[in-house]
Amino acid sequence: MIEKTFVEHGVKMVELENLLRKELNKAGFTKTEIMKTPLVTRIMVSVVRPSLAIGKSGQNIKQLTKTLKRSFALE
């Protein structure tokens, strides 16, 4: 049964990676790291052009955060 949870976690990671790759294609998405703490889940995204990923006044990153919260039930 524990194998099933590892497989589900792996599938979720691949889906997250694909979503980020699609959303941050123009910014030059390279990799992602996930750090889970008791309070929040932090997703660190590496991009070539951070200004495109963040957007004007942080609009792009706020929209991406909302999308991730809704799609993957993250805090």
PQR file of N, CA, C, O and H, with PARSE charges and radii, in Angstrom:
ATOM      1  N   MET A   1       0.814  -1.201   0.000 -0.4000 1.5000
ATOM      2  CA  MET A   1       0.000   0.000   0.000 -0.0000 2.0000
ATOM      3  C   MET A   1       0.854   1.261   0.000  0.5500 1.7000
ATOM      4  O   MET A   1       0.455   2.275  -0.573 -0.5500 1.4000
ATOM      5  N   ILE A   2       2.022   1.213   0.633 -0.4000 1.5000
ATOM      6  CA  ILE A   2       2.858   2.404   0.684 -0.0000 2.0000
ATOM      7  C   ILE A   2       3.389   2.762  -0.704  0.5500 1.7000
ATOM      8  O   ILE A   2       3.664   3.929  -0.981 -0.5500 1.4000
ATOM      9  H   ILE A   2       2.346   0.389   1.098  0.4000 1.0000
ATOM     10  N   GLU A   3       3.531   1.766  -1.572 -0.4000 1.5000
ATOM     11  CA  GLU A   3       3.989   2.020  -2.932 -0.0000 2.0000
ATOM     12  C   GLU A   3       2.998   2.913  -3.671  0.5500 1.7000
ATOM     13  O   GLU A   3       3.393   3.754  -4.479 -0.5500 1.4000
ATOM     14  H   GLU A   3       3.307   0.818  -1.346  0.4000 1.0000
ATOM     15  N   LYS A   4       1.723   2.729  -3.394 -0.4000 1.5000
ATOM     16  CA  LYS A   4       0.689   3.517  -4.047 -0.0000 2.0000
ATOM     17  C   LYS A   4       0.841   5.001  -3.725  0.5500 1.7000
ATOM     18  O   LYS A   4       0.648   5.843  -4.603 -0.5500 1.4000
ATOM     19  H   LYS A   4       1.402   2.046  -2.738  0.4000 1.0000
ATOM     20  N   THR A   5       1.182   5.334  -2.484 -0.4000 1.5000
ATOM     21  CA  THR A   5       1.350   6.744  -2.120 -0.0000 2.0000
ATOM     22  C   THR A   5       2.558   7.340  -2.823  0.5500 1.7000
ATOM     23  O   THR A   5       2.525   8.503  -3.227 -0.5500 1.4000
ATOM     24  H   THR A   5       1.339   4.651  -1.771  0.4000 1.0000
ATOM     25  N   PHE A   6       3.636   6.554  -2.977 -0.4000 1.5000
ATOM     26  CA  PHE A   6       4.803   7.056  -3.686 -0.0000 2.0000
ATOM     27  C   PHE A   6       4.484   7.297  -5.157  0.5500 1.7000
ATOM     28  O   PHE A   6       4.928   8.292  -5.731 -0.5500 1.4000
ATOM     29  H   PHE A   6       3.662   5.610  -2.649  0.4000 1.0000
ATOM     30  N   VAL A   7       3.735   6.417  -5.759 -0.4000 1.5000
ATOM     31  CA  VAL A   7       3.354   6.581  -7.166 -0.0000 2.0000
ATOM     32  C   VAL A   7       2.459   7.800  -7.326  0.5500 1.7000
ATOM     33  O   VAL A   7       2.647   8.579  -8.260 -0.5500 1.4000
ATOM     34  H   VAL A   7       3.374   5.609  -5.293  0.4000 1.0000
ATOM     35  N   GLU A   8       1.491   7.981  -6.438 -0.4000 1.5000
ATOM     36  CA  GLU A   8       0.606   9.153  -6.503 -0.0000 2.0000
ATOM     37  C   GLU A   8       1.401  10.440  -6.343  0.5500 1.7000
ATOM     38  O   GLU A   8       1.139  11.424  -7.034 -0.5500 1.4000
ATOM     39  H   GLU A   8       1.338   7.348  -5.679  0.4000 1.0000
ATOM     40  N   HIS A   9       2.369  10.436  -5.436 -0.4000 1.5000
ATOM     41  CA  HIS A   9       3.207  11.620  -5.234 -0.0000 2.0000
ATOM     42  C   HIS A   9       4.028  11.920  -6.490  0.5500 1.7000
ATOM     43  O   HIS A   9       4.167  13.080  -6.878 -0.5500 1.4000
ATOM     44  H   HIS A   9       2.582   9.636  -4.874  0.4000 1.0000
ATOM     45  N   GLY A  10       4.568  10.886  -7.121 -0.4000 1.5000
ATOM     46  CA  GLY A  10       5.335  11.066  -8.345 -0.0000 2.0000
ATOM     47  C   GLY A  10       4.498  11.608  -9.487  0.5500 1.7000
ATOM     48  O   GLY A  10       4.953  12.463 -10.246 -0.5500 1.4000
ATOM     49  H   GLY A  10       4.455   9.943  -6.806  0.4000 1.0000
ATOM     50  N   VAL A  11       3.274  11.113  -9.611 -0.4000 1.5000
ATOM     51  CA  VAL A  11       2.372  11.591 -10.665 -0.0000 2.0000
ATOM     52  C   VAL A  11       2.028  13.062 -10.428  0.5500 1.7000
ATOM     53  O   VAL A  11       1.978  13.854 -11.369 -0.5500 1.4000
ATOM     54  H   VAL A  11       2.904  10.418  -8.994  0.4000 1.0000
ATOM     55  N   LYS A  12       1.792  13.417  -9.178 -0.4000 1.5000
ATOM     56  CA  LYS A  12       1.475  14.807  -8.837 -0.0000 2.0000
ATOM     57  C   LYS A  12       2.651  15.729  -9.157  0.5500 1.7000
ATOM     58  O   LYS A  12       2.459  16.849  -9.631 -0.5500 1.4000
ATOM     59  H   LYS A  12       1.833  12.774  -8.413  0.4000 1.0000
ATOM     60  N   MET A  13       3.874  15.250  -8.894 -0.4000 1.5000
ATOM     61  CA  MET A  13       5.073  16.038  -9.192 -0.0000 2.0000
ATOM     62  C   MET A  13       5.226  16.264 -10.694  0.5500 1.7000
ATOM     63  O   MET A  13       5.583  17.361 -11.123 -0.5500 1.4000
ATOM     64  H   MET A  13       4.030  14.340  -8.510  0.4000 1.0000
ATOM     65  N   VAL A  14       4.959  15.238 -11.489 -0.4000 1.5000
ATOM     66  CA  VAL A  14       5.063  15.365 -12.945 -0.0000 2.0000
ATOM     67  C   VAL A  14       4.005  16.334 -13.468  0.5500 1.7000
ATOM     68  O   VAL A  14       4.294  17.149 -14.344 -0.5500 1.4000
ATOM     69  H   VAL A  14       4.669  14.347 -11.141  0.4000 1.0000
ATOM     70  N   GLU A  15       2.795  16.256 -12.944 -0.4000 1.5000
ATOM     71  CA  GLU A  15       1.739  17.178 -13.363 -0.0000 2.0000
ATOM     72  C   GLU A  15       2.109  18.616 -13.012  0.5500 1.7000
ATOM     73  O   GLU A  15       1.884  19.527 -13.809 -0.5500 1.4000
ATOM     74  H   GLU A  15       2.560  15.595 -12.232  0.4000 1.0000
ATOM     75  N   LEU A  16       2.673  18.826 -11.827 -0.4000 1.5000
ATOM     76  CA  LEU A  16       3.110  20.157 -11.417 -0.0000 2.0000
ATOM     77  C   LEU A  16       4.208  20.673 -12.330  0.5500 1.7000
ATOM     78  O   LEU A  16       4.180  21.828 -12.754 -0.5500 1.4000
ATOM     79  H   LEU A  16       2.856  18.086 -11.179  0.4000 1.0000
ATOM     80  N   GLU A  17       5.160  19.829 -12.627 -0.4000 1.5000
ATOM     81  CA  GLU A  17       6.268  20.206 -13.513 -0.0000 2.0000
ATOM     82  C   GLU A  17       5.755  20.576 -14.908  0.5500 1.7000
ATOM     83  O   GLU A  17       6.219  21.553 -15.496 -0.5500 1.4000
ATOM     84  H   GLU A  17       5.183  18.890 -12.283  0.4000 1.0000
ATOM     85  N   ASN A  18       4.814  19.814 -15.435 -0.4000 1.5000
ATOM     86  CA  ASN A  18       4.258  20.108 -16.759 -0.0000 2.0000
ATOM     87  C   ASN A  18       3.485  21.412 -16.765  0.5500 1.7000
ATOM     88  O   ASN A  18       3.577  22.179 -17.723 -0.5500 1.4000
ATOM     89  H   ASN A  18       4.438  19.020 -14.957  0.4000 1.0000
ATOM     90  N   LEU A  19       2.725  21.677 -15.712 -0.4000 1.5000
ATOM     91  CA  LEU A  19       1.970  22.931 -15.628 -0.0000 2.0000
ATOM     92  C   LEU A  19       2.913  24.117 -15.574  0.5500 1.7000
ATOM     93  O   LEU A  19       2.702  25.109 -16.271 -0.5500 1.4000
ATOM     94  H   LEU A  19       2.650  21.054 -14.933  0.4000 1.0000
ATOM     95  N   LEU A  20       3.954  24.027 -14.753 -0.4000 1.5000
ATOM     96  CA  LEU A  20       4.914  25.118 -14.653 -0.0000 2.0000
ATOM     97  C   LEU A  20       5.672  25.308 -15.958  0.5500 1.7000
ATOM     98  O   LEU A  20       5.941  26.439 -16.364 -0.5500 1.4000
ATOM     99  H   LEU A  20       4.125  23.220 -14.187  0.4000 1.0000
ATOM    100  N   ARG A  21       6.017  24.213 -16.613 -0.4000 1.5000
ATOM    101  CA  ARG A  21       6.716  24.317 -17.899 -0.0000 2.0000
ATOM    102  C   ARG A  21       5.847  25.028 -18.943  0.5500 1.7000
ATOM    103  O   ARG A  21       6.347  25.828 -19.734 -0.5500 1.4000
ATOM    104  H   ARG A  21       5.799  23.294 -16.284  0.4000 1.0000
ATOM    105  N   LYS A  22       4.545  24.730 -18.939 -0.4000 1.5000
ATOM    106  CA  LYS A  22       3.634  25.361 -19.886 -0.0000 2.0000
ATOM    107  C   LYS A  22       3.443  26.850 -19.573  0.5500 1.7000
ATOM    108  O   LYS A  22       3.465  27.690 -20.473 -0.5500 1.4000
ATOM    109  H   LYS A  22       4.139  24.080 -18.297  0.4000 1.0000
ATOM    110  N   GLU A  23       3.256  27.163 -18.291 -0.4000 1.5000
ATOM    111  CA  GLU A  23       2.990  28.544 -17.895 -0.0000 2.0000
ATOM    112  C   GLU A  23       4.223  29.443 -18.016  0.5500 1.7000
ATOM    113  O   GLU A  23       4.098  30.623 -18.345 -0.5500 1.4000
ATOM    114  H   GLU A  23       3.238  26.481 -17.560  0.4000 1.0000
ATOM    115  N   LEU A  24       5.404  28.895 -17.753 -0.4000 1.5000
ATOM    116  CA  LEU A  24       6.625  29.697 -17.727 -0.0000 2.0000
ATOM    117  C   LEU A  24       7.526  29.415 -18.917  0.5500 1.7000
ATOM    118  O   LEU A  24       8.747  29.538 -18.813 -0.5500 1.4000
ATOM    119  H   LEU A  24       5.504  27.937 -17.486  0.4000 1.0000
ATOM    120  N   ASN A  25       6.944  29.042 -20.034 -0.4000 1.5000
ATOM    121  CA  ASN A  25       7.717  28.711 -21.227 -0.0000 2.0000
ATOM    122  C   ASN A  25       8.524  29.911 -21.721  0.5500 1.7000
ATOM    123  O   ASN A  25       9.702  29.762 -22.046 -0.5500 1.4000
ATOM    124  H   ASN A  25       5.953  28.942 -20.118  0.4000 1.0000
ATOM    125  N   LYS A  26       7.919  31.086 -21.782 -0.4000 1.5000
ATOM    126  CA  LYS A  26       8.598  32.280 -22.286 -0.0000 2.0000
ATOM    127  C   LYS A  26       9.679  32.775 -21.333  0.5500 1.7000
ATOM    128  O   LYS A  26      10.620  33.445 -21.760 -0.5500 1.4000
ATOM    129  H   LYS A  26       6.962  31.207 -21.518  0.4000 1.0000
ATOM    130  N   ALA A  27       9.556  32.456 -20.054 -0.4000 1.5000
ATOM    131  CA  ALA A  27      10.541  32.898 -19.065 -0.0000 2.0000
ATOM    132  C   ALA A  27      11.758  31.988 -19.032  0.5500 1.7000
ATOM    133  O   ALA A  27      12.732  32.305 -18.350 -0.5500 1.4000
ATOM    134  H   ALA A  27       8.792  31.912 -19.707  0.4000 1.0000
ATOM    135  N   GLY A  28      11.737  30.886 -19.734 -0.4000 1.5000
ATOM    136  CA  GLY A  28      12.875  29.971 -19.773 -0.0000 2.0000
ATOM    137  C   GLY A  28      12.935  29.074 -18.558  0.5500 1.7000
ATOM    138  O   GLY A  28      13.954  29.026 -17.869 -0.5500 1.4000
ATOM    139  H   GLY A  28      10.946  30.628 -20.289  0.4000 1.0000
ATOM    140  N   PHE A  29      11.859  28.364 -18.287 -0.4000 1.5000
ATOM    141  CA  PHE A  29      11.768  27.462 -17.140 -0.0000 2.0000
ATOM    142  C   PHE A  29      12.832  26.380 -17.229  0.5500 1.7000
ATOM    143  O   PHE A  29      13.007  25.757 -18.276 -0.5500 1.4000
ATOM    144  H   PHE A  29      11.031  28.403 -18.847  0.4000 1.0000
ATOM    145  N   THR A  30      13.557  26.153 -16.105 -0.4000 1.5000
ATOM    146  CA  THR A  30      14.588  25.117 -16.108 -0.0000 2.0000
ATOM    147  C   THR A  30      14.299  23.999 -15.114  0.5500 1.7000
ATOM    148  O   THR A  30      14.344  22.827 -15.488 -0.5500 1.4000
ATOM    149  H   THR A  30      13.415  26.659 -15.254  0.4000 1.0000
ATOM    150  N   LYS A  31      14.003  24.330 -13.856 -0.4000 1.5000
ATOM    151  CA  LYS A  31      13.748  23.285 -12.868 -0.0000 2.0000
ATOM    152  C   LYS A  31      12.890  23.829 -11.728  0.5500 1.7000
ATOM    153  O   LYS A  31      12.667  25.034 -11.613 -0.5500 1.4000
ATOM    154  H   LYS A  31      13.966  25.282 -13.552  0.4000 1.0000
ATOM    155  N   THR A  32      12.418  22.912 -10.894 -0.4000 1.5000
ATOM    156  CA  THR A  32      11.619  23.276  -9.740 -0.0000 2.0000
ATOM    157  C   THR A  32      12.047  22.440  -8.538  0.5500 1.7000
ATOM    158  O   THR A  32      12.453  21.287  -8.680 -0.5500 1.4000
ATOM    159  H   THR A  32      12.599  21.933 -10.987  0.4000 1.0000
ATOM    160  N   GLU A  33      11.949  23.039  -7.353 -0.4000 1.5000
ATOM    161  CA  GLU A  33      12.232  22.341  -6.101 -0.0000 2.0000
ATOM    162  C   GLU A  33      11.067  22.594  -5.161  0.5500 1.7000
ATOM    163  O   GLU A  33      10.542  23.706  -5.103 -0.5500 1.4000
ATOM    164  H   GLU A  33      11.619  23.976  -7.237  0.4000 1.0000
ATOM    165  N   ILE A  34      10.665  21.575  -4.430 -0.4000 1.5000
ATOM    166  CA  ILE A  34       9.547  21.705  -3.501 -0.0000 2.0000
ATOM    167  C   ILE A  34      10.044  21.423  -2.090  0.5500 1.7000
ATOM    168  O   ILE A  34      10.679  20.401  -1.828 -0.5500 1.4000
ATOM    169  H   ILE A  34      11.092  20.672  -4.477  0.4000 1.0000
ATOM    170  N   MET A  35       9.742  22.351  -1.188 -0.4000 1.5000
ATOM    171  CA  MET A  35      10.093  22.194   0.221 -0.0000 2.0000
ATOM    172  C   MET A  35       8.804  22.247   1.030  0.5500 1.7000
ATOM    173  O   MET A  35       8.094  23.252   1.013 -0.5500 1.4000
ATOM    174  H   MET A  35       9.227  23.181  -1.400  0.4000 1.0000
ATOM    175  N   LYS A  36       8.508  21.173   1.731 -0.4000 1.5000
ATOM    176  CA  LYS A  36       7.307  21.127   2.555 -0.0000 2.0000
ATOM    177  C   LYS A  36       7.698  21.395   4.002  0.5500 1.7000
ATOM    178  O   LYS A  36       8.596  20.747   4.540 -0.5500 1.4000
ATOM    179  H   LYS A  36       9.085  20.357   1.745  0.4000 1.0000
ATOM    180  N   THR A  37       7.024  22.345   4.624 -0.4000 1.5000
ATOM    181  CA  THR A  37       7.191  22.637   6.031 -0.0000 2.0000
ATOM    182  C   THR A  37       5.852  22.391   6.712  0.5500 1.7000
ATOM    183  O   THR A  37       4.842  22.229   6.028 -0.5500 1.4000
ATOM    184  H   THR A  37       6.295  22.871   4.186  0.4000 1.0000
ATOM    185  N   PRO A  38       5.819  22.359   8.017 -0.5600 1.5000
ATOM    186  CA  PRO A  38       4.533  22.140   8.689  0.2800 2.0000
ATOM    187  C   PRO A  38       3.485  23.217   8.389  0.5500 1.7000
ATOM    188  O   PRO A  38       2.286  22.945   8.431 -0.5500 1.4000
ATOM    189  N   LEU A  39       3.934  24.429   8.090 -0.4000 1.5000
ATOM    190  CA  LEU A  39       2.988  25.515   7.853 -0.0000 2.0000
ATOM    191  C   LEU A  39       2.626  25.711   6.384  0.5500 1.7000
ATOM    192  O   LEU A  39       1.456  25.900   6.054 -0.5500 1.4000
ATOM    193  H   LEU A  39       4.909  24.650   8.056  0.4000 1.0000
ATOM    194  N   VAL A  40       3.621  25.666   5.503 -0.4000 1.5000
ATOM    195  CA  VAL A  40       3.383  25.954   4.080 -0.0000 2.0000
ATOM    196  C   VAL A  40       4.186  25.002   3.202  0.5500 1.7000
ATOM    197  O   VAL A  40       5.062  24.277   3.674 -0.5500 1.4000
ATOM    198  H   VAL A  40       4.572  25.512   5.772  0.4000 1.0000
ATOM    199  N   THR A  41       3.868  25.025   1.934 -0.4000 1.5000
ATOM    200  CA  THR A  41       4.648  24.325   0.918 -0.0000 2.0000
ATOM    201  C   THR A  41       5.280  25.381   0.030  0.5500 1.7000
ATOM    202  O   THR A  41       4.574  26.196  -0.565 -0.5500 1.4000
ATOM    203  H   THR A  41       3.157  25.614   1.550  0.4000 1.0000
ATOM    204  N   ARG A  42       6.598  25.374  -0.066 -0.4000 1.5000
ATOM    205  CA  ARG A  42       7.310  26.348  -0.890 -0.0000 2.0000
ATOM    206  C   ARG A  42       7.748  25.673  -2.180  0.5500 1.7000
ATOM    207  O   ARG A  42       8.326  24.586  -2.169 -0.5500 1.4000
ATOM    208  H   ARG A  42       7.171  24.712   0.417  0.4000 1.0000
ATOM    209  N   ILE A  43       7.461  26.336  -3.285 -0.4000 1.5000
ATOM    210  CA  ILE A  43       7.876  25.837  -4.593 -0.0000 2.0000
ATOM    211  C   ILE A  43       8.868  26.850  -5.153  0.5500 1.7000
ATOM    212  O   ILE A  43       8.511  27.996  -5.424 -0.5500 1.4000
ATOM    213  H   ILE A  43       6.991  27.219  -3.294  0.4000 1.0000
ATOM    214  N   MET A  44      10.111  26.420  -5.323 -0.4000 1.5000
ATOM    215  CA  MET A  44      11.143  27.283  -5.883 -0.0000 2.0000
ATOM    216  C   MET A  44      11.307  26.933  -7.352  0.5500 1.7000
ATOM    217  O   MET A  44      11.593  25.789  -7.706 -0.5500 1.4000
ATOM    218  H   MET A  44      10.401  25.489  -5.103  0.4000 1.0000
ATOM    219  N   VAL A  45      11.122  27.927  -8.191 -0.4000 1.5000
ATOM    220  CA  VAL A  45      11.175  27.729  -9.632 -0.0000 2.0000
ATOM    221  C   VAL A  45      12.395  28.457 -10.174  0.5500 1.7000
ATOM    222  O   VAL A  45      12.600  29.633  -9.874 -0.5500 1.4000
ATOM    223  H   VAL A  45      10.889  28.856  -7.903  0.4000 1.0000
ATOM    224  N   SER A  46      13.196  27.775 -10.959 -0.4000 1.5000
ATOM    225  CA  SER A  46      14.353  28.386 -11.606 -0.0000 2.0000
ATOM    226  C   SER A  46      13.989  28.735 -13.042  0.5500 1.7000
ATOM    227  O   SER A  46      13.521  27.889 -13.805 -0.5500 1.4000
ATOM    228  H   SER A  46      13.029  26.820 -11.202  0.4000 1.0000
ATOM    229  N   VAL A  47      14.212  29.995 -13.393 -0.4000 1.5000
ATOM    230  CA  VAL A  47      13.925  30.473 -14.746 -0.0000 2.0000
ATOM    231  C   VAL A  47      15.111  31.289 -15.246  0.5500 1.7000
ATOM    232  O   VAL A  47      15.908  31.791 -14.453 -0.5500 1.4000
ATOM    233  H   VAL A  47      14.592  30.681 -12.773  0.4000 1.0000
ATOM    234  N   VAL A  48      15.222  31.416 -16.554 -0.4000 1.5000
ATOM    235  CA  VAL A  48      16.300  32.184 -17.152 -0.0000 2.0000
ATOM    236  C   VAL A  48      16.006  33.678 -17.057  0.5500 1.7000
ATOM    237  O   VAL A  48      16.904  34.470 -16.772 -0.5500 1.4000
ATOM    238  H   VAL A  48      14.575  31.008 -17.198  0.4000 1.0000
ATOM    239  N   ARG A  49      14.746  34.069 -17.295 -0.4000 1.5000
ATOM    240  CA  ARG A  49      14.357  35.474 -17.248 -0.0000 2.0000
ATOM    241  C   ARG A  49      13.308  35.689 -16.151  0.5500 1.7000
ATOM    242  O   ARG A  49      12.110  35.568 -16.406 -0.5500 1.4000
ATOM    243  H   ARG A  49      14.016  33.426 -17.526  0.4000 1.0000
ATOM    244  N   PRO A  50      13.754  36.005 -14.942 -0.5600 1.5000
ATOM    245  CA  PRO A  50      12.816  36.143 -13.826  0.2800 2.0000
ATOM    246  C   PRO A  50      11.818  37.278 -14.001  0.5500 1.7000
ATOM    247  O   PRO A  50      10.709  37.207 -13.472 -0.5500 1.4000
ATOM    248  N   SER A  51      12.190  38.317 -14.728 -0.4000 1.5000
ATOM    249  CA  SER A  51      11.263  39.439 -14.895 -0.0000 2.0000
ATOM    250  C   SER A  51       9.993  39.005 -15.633  0.5500 1.7000
ATOM    251  O   SER A  51       8.913  39.520 -15.345 -0.5500 1.4000
ATOM    252  H   SER A  51      13.091  38.374 -15.158  0.4000 1.0000
ATOM    253  N   LEU A  52      10.105  38.075 -16.571 -0.4000 1.5000
ATOM    254  CA  LEU A  52       8.923  37.568 -17.267 -0.0000 2.0000
ATOM    255  C   LEU A  52       8.092  36.656 -16.368  0.5500 1.7000
ATOM    256  O   LEU A  52       6.867  36.617 -16.482 -0.5500 1.4000
ATOM    257  H   LEU A  52      10.983  37.657 -16.806  0.4000 1.0000
ATOM    258  N   ALA A  53       8.752  35.931 -15.484 -0.4000 1.5000
ATOM    259  CA  ALA A  53       8.035  35.031 -14.580 -0.0000 2.0000
ATOM    260  C   ALA A  53       7.267  35.822 -13.526  0.5500 1.7000
ATOM    261  O   ALA A  53       6.146  35.458 -13.172 -0.5500 1.4000
ATOM    262  H   ALA A  53       9.747  35.962 -15.392  0.4000 1.0000
ATOM    263  N   ILE A  54       7.863  36.903 -13.023 -0.4000 1.5000
ATOM    264  CA  ILE A  54       7.221  37.697 -11.978 -0.0000 2.0000
ATOM    265  C   ILE A  54       6.149  38.594 -12.575  0.5500 1.7000
ATOM    266  O   ILE A  54       5.048  38.690 -12.034 -0.5500 1.4000
ATOM    267  H   ILE A  54       8.774  37.199 -13.311  0.4000 1.0000
ATOM    268  N   GLY A  55       6.460  39.248 -13.683 -0.4000 1.5000
ATOM    269  CA  GLY A  55       5.501  40.126 -14.329 -0.0000 2.0000
ATOM    270  C   GLY A  55       5.502  41.507 -13.707  0.5500 1.7000
ATOM    271  O   GLY A  55       6.206  41.771 -12.732 -0.5500 1.4000
ATOM    272  H   GLY A  55       7.355  39.170 -14.123  0.4000 1.0000
ATOM    273  N   LYS A  56       4.704  42.376 -14.285 -0.4000 1.5000
ATOM    274  CA  LYS A  56       4.625  43.750 -13.802 -0.0000 2.0000
ATOM    275  C   LYS A  56       3.878  43.778 -12.476  0.5500 1.7000
ATOM    276  O   LYS A  56       2.737  43.324 -12.389 -0.5500 1.4000
ATOM    277  H   LYS A  56       4.132  42.162 -15.077  0.4000 1.0000
ATOM    278  N   SER A  57       4.517  44.305 -11.458 -0.4000 1.5000
ATOM    279  CA  SER A  57       3.975  44.382 -10.093 -0.0000 2.0000
ATOM    280  C   SER A  57       3.612  43.011  -9.535  0.5500 1.7000
ATOM    281  O   SER A  57       2.762  42.915  -8.650 -0.5500 1.4000
ATOM    282  H   SER A  57       5.444  44.674 -11.528  0.4000 1.0000
ATOM    283  N   GLY A  58       4.230  41.963 -10.029 -0.4000 1.5000
ATOM    284  CA  GLY A  58       4.001  40.615  -9.518 -0.0000 2.0000
ATOM    285  C   GLY A  58       2.706  39.977  -9.972  0.5500 1.7000
ATOM    286  O   GLY A  58       2.242  39.023  -9.346 -0.5500 1.4000
ATOM    287  H   GLY A  58       4.920  42.041 -10.748  0.4000 1.0000
ATOM    288  N   GLN A  59       2.109  40.474 -11.041 -0.4000 1.5000
ATOM    289  CA  GLN A  59       0.819  39.951 -11.504 -0.0000 2.0000
ATOM    290  C   GLN A  59       0.931  38.509 -11.980  0.5500 1.7000
ATOM    291  O   GLN A  59       0.073  37.688 -11.655 -0.5500 1.4000
ATOM    292  H   GLN A  59       2.485  41.248 -11.549  0.4000 1.0000
ATOM    293  N   ASN A  60       1.963  38.188 -12.739 -0.4000 1.5000
ATOM    294  CA  ASN A  60       2.099  36.821 -13.269 -0.0000 2.0000
ATOM    295  C   ASN A  60       2.294  35.802 -12.163  0.5500 1.7000
ATOM    296  O   ASN A  60       1.694  34.728 -12.198 -0.5500 1.4000
ATOM    297  H   ASN A  60       2.660  38.855 -13.003  0.4000 1.0000
ATOM    298  N   ILE A  61       3.125  36.123 -11.183 -0.4000 1.5000
ATOM    299  CA  ILE A  61       3.396  35.165 -10.117 -0.0000 2.0000
ATOM    300  C   ILE A  61       2.179  35.002  -9.212  0.5500 1.7000
ATOM    301  O   ILE A  61       1.946  33.913  -8.687 -0.5500 1.4000
ATOM    302  H   ILE A  61       3.613  36.995 -11.154  0.4000 1.0000
ATOM    303  N   LYS A  62       1.401  36.067  -9.020 -0.4000 1.5000
ATOM    304  CA  LYS A  62       0.171  35.957  -8.223 -0.0000 2.0000
ATOM    305  C   LYS A  62      -0.843  35.059  -8.931  0.5500 1.7000
ATOM    306  O   LYS A  62      -1.497  34.233  -8.294 -0.5500 1.4000
ATOM    307  H   LYS A  62       1.590  36.952  -9.446  0.4000 1.0000
ATOM    308  N   GLN A  63      -0.971  35.220 -10.230 -0.4000 1.5000
ATOM    309  CA  GLN A  63      -1.890  34.392 -11.006 -0.0000 2.0000
ATOM    310  C   GLN A  63      -1.447  32.927 -10.986  0.5500 1.7000
ATOM    311  O   GLN A  63      -2.274  32.024 -10.863 -0.5500 1.4000
ATOM    312  H   GLN A  63      -0.440  35.891 -10.747  0.4000 1.0000
ATOM    313  N   LEU A  64      -0.144  32.702 -11.108 -0.4000 1.5000
ATOM    314  CA  LEU A  64       0.391  31.344 -11.063 -0.0000 2.0000
ATOM    315  C   LEU A  64       0.164  30.720  -9.685  0.5500 1.7000
ATOM    316  O   LEU A  64      -0.149  29.534  -9.587 -0.5500 1.4000
ATOM    317  H   LEU A  64       0.527  33.436 -11.208  0.4000 1.0000
ATOM    318  N   THR A  65       0.318  31.505  -8.632 -0.4000 1.5000
ATOM    319  CA  THR A  65       0.073  31.016  -7.272 -0.0000 2.0000
ATOM    320  C   THR A  65      -1.379  30.602  -7.091  0.5500 1.7000
ATOM    321  O   THR A  65      -1.657  29.556  -6.505 -0.5500 1.4000
ATOM    322  H   THR A  65       0.572  32.469  -8.712  0.4000 1.0000
ATOM    323  N   LYS A  66      -2.302  31.407  -7.586 -0.4000 1.5000
ATOM    324  CA  LYS A  66      -3.727  31.058  -7.505 -0.0000 2.0000
ATOM    325  C   LYS A  66      -4.021  29.766  -8.264  0.5500 1.7000
ATOM    326  O   LYS A  66      -4.776  28.919  -7.786 -0.5500 1.4000
ATOM    327  H   LYS A  66      -2.076  32.256  -8.063  0.4000 1.0000
ATOM    328  N   THR A  67      -3.427  29.620  -9.437 -0.4000 1.5000
ATOM    329  CA  THR A  67      -3.634  28.423 -10.242 -0.0000 2.0000
ATOM    330  C   THR A  67      -3.118  27.180  -9.520  0.5500 1.7000
ATOM    331  O   THR A  67      -3.784  26.145  -9.514 -0.5500 1.4000
ATOM    332  H   THR A  67      -2.814  30.308  -9.825  0.4000 1.0000
ATOM    333  N   LEU A  68      -1.939  27.279  -8.912 -0.4000 1.5000
ATOM    334  CA  LEU A  68      -1.372  26.140  -8.196 -0.0000 2.0000
ATOM    335  C   LEU A  68      -2.194  25.782  -6.959  0.5500 1.7000
ATOM    336  O   LEU A  68      -2.385  24.604  -6.659 -0.5500 1.4000
ATOM    337  H   LEU A  68      -1.398  28.120  -8.917  0.4000 1.0000
ATOM    338  N   LYS A  69      -2.681  26.794  -6.243 -0.4000 1.5000
ATOM    339  CA  LYS A  69      -3.512  26.537  -5.068 -0.0000 2.0000
ATOM    340  C   LYS A  69      -4.779  25.799  -5.455  0.5500 1.7000
ATOM    341  O   LYS A  69      -5.193  24.854  -4.784 -0.5500 1.4000
ATOM    342  H   LYS A  69      -2.526  27.752  -6.487  0.4000 1.0000
ATOM    343  N   ARG A  70      -5.386  26.239  -6.541 -0.4000 1.5000
ATOM    344  CA  ARG A  70      -6.645  25.640  -6.989 -0.0000 2.0000
ATOM    345  C   ARG A  70      -6.434  24.234  -7.555  0.5500 1.7000
ATOM    346  O   ARG A  70      -7.207  23.324  -7.257 -0.5500 1.4000
ATOM    347  H   ARG A  70      -5.049  27.007  -7.086  0.4000 1.0000
ATOM    348  N   SER A  71      -5.407  24.058  -8.357 -0.4000 1.5000
ATOM    349  CA  SER A  71      -5.203  22.785  -9.043 -0.0000 2.0000
ATOM    350  C   SER A  71      -4.656  21.674  -8.136  0.5500 1.7000
ATOM    351  O   SER A  71      -5.035  20.510  -8.267 -0.5500 1.4000
ATOM    352  H   SER A  71      -4.779  24.797  -8.600  0.4000 1.0000
ATOM    353  N   PHE A  72      -3.764  22.050  -7.221 -0.4000 1.5000
ATOM    354  CA  PHE A  72      -3.072  21.037  -6.422 -0.0000 2.0000
ATOM    355  C   PHE A  72      -3.384  21.106  -4.940  0.5500 1.7000
ATOM    356  O   PHE A  72      -2.772  20.377  -4.160 -0.5500 1.4000
ATOM    357  H   PHE A  72      -3.456  22.995  -7.114  0.4000 1.0000
ATOM    358  N   ALA A  73      -4.305  21.949  -4.525 -0.4000 1.5000
ATOM    359  CA  ALA A  73      -4.712  22.097  -3.125 -0.0000 2.0000
ATOM    360  C   ALA A  73      -3.508  22.369  -2.223  0.5500 1.7000
ATOM    361  O   ALA A  73      -3.310  21.696  -1.211 -0.5500 1.4000
ATOM    362  H   ALA A  73      -4.802  22.541  -5.159  0.4000 1.0000
ATOM    363  N   LEU A  74      -2.711  23.365  -2.605 -0.4000 1.5000
ATOM    364  CA  LEU A  74      -1.541  23.755  -1.825 -0.0000 2.0000
ATOM    365  C   LEU A  74      -1.869  24.989  -0.987  0.5500 1.7000
ATOM    366  O   LEU A  74      -2.800  25.737  -1.286 -0.5500 1.4000
ATOM    367  H   LEU A  74      -2.872  23.911  -3.427  0.4000 1.0000
ATOM    368  N   GLU A  75      -1.079  25.181   0.067 -0.4000 1.5000
ATOM    369  CA  GLU A  75      -1.234  26.380   0.897 -0.0000 2.0000
ATOM    370  C   GLU A  75      -0.156  27.368   0.543  0.5500 1.7000
ATOM    371  O   GLU A  75      -0.097  28.452   1.123 -0.5500 1.4000
ATOM    372  H   GLU A  75      -0.323  24.574   0.310  0.4000 1.0000
TER
END
